[in-house]
Amino acid sequence: MFKQLPKYAENLTQTYHKIVQKVVREMKRRNEIKAVVLSGSVGRGDFTPYSDIELNVIVDKEAEREFEDEDLWRSRNIGDVFVEVCYGSVESWEKRILSQKEEPRCLNQFAEAKIQYDLNRVAEYLVNLAKKAHAQFRYPAQCMKLAAYAVKHNKNKILSDLYRGKELLAAMDADFATGWILRALAYMFNIPNTEWSKNLEEILASKHLTDEFKGTLIHAIKGSSNRRIKAAIHLSDLYLQLV
């Protein structure tokens, strides 16, 4: 469906791999950190030069609040790559994985994650738990209603972020809006809950979507940060017109 990455793909992979290794090395120095998993497009291997690195980190329950408040270990730019980091204890991640009744983002992340560091096999436990739950998950009927609400909400957040000059937040909210639209379309077209990339291929093959919608969707996923933001705003309007 998409053109393969050009010949510099190998160098791009090495660049992302080095950044992941650097962050993981830093995290392994903290005794409170028990595991790190890589998710998202970099974890799946279908990333582009504009992709973010998404890391989910398992920490001691007693240190969970500390890491939530500690800016040094939160999301940041490394070179031209944005690294998004989320923290939680085993108990917190388990709850998020099993409680994704309408919005299975965490479930999907762990089901397709690549383990980078796992001191006591806690990441292995969470990944296996997510894979089992993922195989049984189906989008509920209220997904369309929830998606419409979420898309409106995230579009407003994007515009607010841009007004305040918070472009990184705008890019994250744009990705959230696009993610909701993908999940809603999967339900709308009765597409089984499979891998994100497979869902996208089936969605783009649908005759129910205009070329404008499909092109905007691709830009919202594959474009640069600024392009994804603009595309997500337009895509939100097109989706709300569709439903």
C-alpha positions in Angstrom: 0.0 0.0 0.0 2.9 2.3 0.9 6.2 2.8 -0.8 9.0 1.1 1.0 11.6 3.3 2.8 14.4 4.4 0.4 17.9 3.0 0.5 18.8 4.9 3.6 16.4 2.7 5.6 19.2 0.8 7.1 20.9 4.0 8.4 17.5 5.1 9.7 17.0 1.9 11.6 20.5 2.2 13.1 19.7 5.8 14.2 16.5 4.7 15.9 18.2 1.7 17.4 21.0 3.8 18.9 18.5 6.2 20.5 16.5 3.3 22.0 19.7 1.8 23.4 20.8 5.1 24.8 17.5 5.6 26.7 17.4 2.1 27.9 21.0 2.3 29.2 20.0 5.4 31.2 17.0 3.7 32.7 18.8 0.6 33.7 20.9 2.7 36.1 17.7 3.3 38.2 17.0 0.5 40.6 13.3 1.4 40.6 13.0 0.6 36.9 12.3 -3.1 36.3 11.6 -3.3 32.6 11.3 -1.3 29.3 9.3 -2.2 26.3 9.3 -0.6 22.9 5.9 -0.2 21.2 4.3 1.8 18.3 5.7 1.9 14.8 9.3 1.6 15.8 8.5 -1.6 17.8 6.6 -3.0 14.8 9.3 -2.0 12.4 7.0 0.0 10.0 8.3 3.4 11.1 9.2 6.4 8.9 11.8 9.2 9.3 9.0 11.1 11.1 8.0 8.5 13.6 8.2 8.9 17.4 9.8 6.3 19.7 7.2 5.0 22.3 8.6 3.4 25.4 6.5 1.9 28.2 8.4 1.5 31.5 7.6 -0.8 34.4 8.7 0.6 37.8 8.3 -0.4 41.4 4.9 0.4 42.8 6.4 2.6 45.5 8.3 4.7 42.9 5.4 5.2 40.5 4.4 8.6 41.7 8.0 9.7 41.7 8.5 8.9 38.1 5.3 10.5 37.1 6.5 13.8 38.6 10.2 13.6 37.5 10.6 15.6 34.3 14.1 14.3 33.7 12.7 10.9 32.8 9.7 12.0 30.9 9.2 12.4 27.1 11.8 14.4 25.3 13.6 15.1 22.0 16.8 13.3 21.2 18.3 14.8 18.1 15.3 15.1 15.7 13.4 12.2 17.2 10.7 12.6 19.9 10.8 9.9 22.5 7.5 9.4 24.3 7.9 7.6 27.7 5.1 6.4 30.0 5.6 4.9 33.4 3.6 2.5 35.6 3.9 -0.4 38.0 3.1 -3.9 37.0 -0.3 -3.5 38.7 -1.0 -0.2 36.9 -0.1 -1.6 33.5 -2.1 -4.8 34.1 -5.2 -2.7 35.0 -4.8 -0.6 31.8 -4.3 -3.6 29.6 -7.4 -5.4 30.9 -9.7 -2.4 31.2 -9.5 -1.2 27.6 -13.1 -1.8 26.9 -13.6 1.1 24.4 -10.1 2.4 23.7 -7.5 -0.4 23.4 -4.4 1.7 23.0 -2.5 0.2 25.9 -3.7 -3.3 25.0 -2.4 -2.9 21.4 0.9 -1.3 22.6 1.8 -4.3 24.8 0.4 -6.9 22.4 2.9 -5.9 19.8 5.7 -4.6 22.0 9.4 -5.5 21.8 11.0 -6.1 25.2 14.2 -4.1 25.7 15.0 -4.8 29.3 13.3 -7.2 31.7 14.9 -7.6 35.1 12.3 -10.0 36.7 10.3 -11.1 33.6 7.6 -8.6 34.5 7.5 -7.3 30.9 7.2 -10.8 29.6 4.2 -11.4 31.8 2.5 -8.1 30.6 3.2 -8.8 26.9 1.8 -12.3 27.1 -1.2 -11.0 29.1 -1.9 -8.4 26.4 -1.5 -10.9 23.5 -4.1 -13.2 25.0 -6.5 -10.3 25.7 -5.8 -8.8 22.2 -6.8 -12.0 20.5 -10.2 -11.9 22.2 -10.9 -8.2 21.8 -13.7 -6.8 19.6 -14.7 -3.2 19.3 -18.0 -2.5 21.1 -21.0 -1.0 19.5 -20.6 2.3 21.3 -17.2 2.7 19.7 -18.7 5.0 17.0 -20.3 7.3 19.6 -17.1 7.4 21.7 -14.9 8.0 18.7 -17.0 11.0 17.6 -16.7 12.5 21.1 -13.0 11.8 21.3 -12.3 13.2 17.8 -14.1 16.4 18.6 -12.3 16.7 21.9 -8.8 16.0 20.5 -9.4 18.4 17.6 -10.1 21.1 20.1 -7.0 20.2 22.1 -4.9 20.4 18.9 -6.1 23.9 18.2 -5.6 24.9 21.8 -2.1 23.5 21.8 -1.2 25.3 18.6 -2.6 28.6 20.0 -0.4 28.2 23.1 2.6 27.3 21.0 2.8 23.7 22.3 3.6 21.9 19.0 4.7 18.7 20.6 1.5 18.4 22.5 -0.4 19.2 19.3 1.4 16.4 17.5 0.5 13.9 20.3 -3.1 15.0 20.3 -3.2 14.7 16.6 -2.0 11.1 16.8 -4.7 10.4 19.4 -7.4 11.8 17.1 -6.1 9.8 14.2 -6.0 6.6 16.3 -9.6 7.0 17.4 -10.6 7.4 13.7 -8.8 4.3 12.7 -10.5 2.3 15.5 -13.9 3.6 14.6 -13.4 2.8 10.9 -12.3 -0.7 11.8 -15.6 -1.1 13.6 -17.6 0.6 10.9 -16.2 -1.7 8.2 -16.4 -4.8 10.4 -12.6 -5.3 10.3 -11.4 -7.9 12.9 -9.1 -6.5 15.6 -5.8 -7.4 13.9 -2.4 -5.6 13.7 -2.7 -1.8 13.2 -0.9 -2.0 9.8 -3.3 -4.7 8.5 -6.3 -2.6 9.7 -5.0 0.4 7.8 -4.6 -1.6 4.6 -8.2 -2.8 4.8 -9.5 0.6 5.6 -7.7 2.2 2.7 -9.1 -0.5 0.4 -12.7 0.4 1.4 -14.9 1.8 -1.4 -16.9 3.8 1.3 -14.1 6.4 1.7 -13.3 9.2 -0.8 -9.8 9.7 -2.2 -9.6 12.9 -0.2 -10.3 11.0 3.1 -7.7 8.3 2.3 -5.1 10.8 1.3 -5.6 12.8 4.4 -5.5 9.7 6.5 -2.1 8.7 5.0 -0.7 12.2 5.7 -2.1 12.1 9.3 -0.1 8.9 9.9 3.0 9.1 7.7 3.7 12.8 7.5 6.1 15.0 9.4 5.0 16.4 12.7 3.5 19.6 11.3 1.9 17.8 8.4 0.3 15.2 10.7 -1.2 18.0 12.8 -2.7 19.7 9.8 -3.9 16.5 8.4 -5.4 15.3 11.7 -7.5 18.5 11.9 -8.8 18.1 8.4 -9.3 14.3 8.9 -11.4 15.0 12.1 -13.7 17.2 10.0 -14.0 14.6 7.3 -14.7 11.8 9.8 -17.4 13.8 11.7 -19.1 14.5 8.3 -18.9 10.7 7.5 -20.7 9.7 10.7 
